[in-house]
Amino acid sequence: MWYVYVLRSLKSERLYTSSTNDLERRLAEHNAGKSTYTSQTGPYQLVYHEEWPTQLEARRRERFLKSGKGREFVRSVLGH
């Protein structure tokens, strides 16, 4: 199973979207500062995720969520 997820920085309120096959491990890595892009703005809170059967489908969904329409979707789901 693959996951597309959205994190919210507890410092800056910025959202971060990505995908992984191990959601718990990846969240722990983000919060431990082991991810270059997110290391300066942690800790993070998981605010949204979806499950996908294949990596290809998850990456396609991740790409959509990073687009303009996808960001609108995430904001609507999160109530922003």
N, C-alpha and C positions, 0 to 999 in steps of 0.2 A: 504494500500500500504506500502511496506517495501523498504528501500533504503540501498544500499551498497555505501559507500562513501570513498573518499581518501582526506585527508587534507595535506597541506604542512605547516610546521612551518615557520613563517616569521623570526624567530631567527636563526634556525639551518638548514633550508632547508630539514629536515627529513620529510618523508612521514608517515602518519598514516592511516590505513585502518580499517573500522569497519562497523556496520550496525545498523539501527534504524528504527522506524516507524514514527518518527517526526524529519526530517532533520534540520529544522530551530532551534528547541529547542536544539537539540544535538550540533549543531555548536556553539550556544550561550553558552552552558555549557562548551564546550572545551575552548572557549575564555575567560570565566569567571574563569577558573582555577578549575572547579568543578569535573574534571575527574582526578583521581590520576595519571594515566600514562602520561597524556599530560599537567599537570598543570605547569610544570617547563619550557616548551619550547614554550608556546604560545606567541603571538597570532597566530591563524591558518587561512588559506585561503582554501576554498573548491575548489579543482582542478578537481575533477571527481566524478560523481555519476551515479548510475543505479537504475531503479525502478524494483521491483519484486512483484508479487501478494501475496506471502506468506512468512512468517518468515523462514520457512524451505529452500525455494529456495534462499532467501537472504543470509542465513548463509552458504549454500553450495558455493555460489558465493564468499562470503567473504573469506572462507577457500581457494578457488582456488586463489584469488588475493593475498593471503599471501604466496602462494607457489612460488617456483622458476620461473615456467612458468608464473604464474600470475603477479609476479613483473616485469618480462620482458614485459608482455602485457601493464601494467600500464606505464612503462617507454616509450614504443613505442607510446602510446596514448598521453603522455605528451611531447613527443619530446626530451627525454633524451637519 
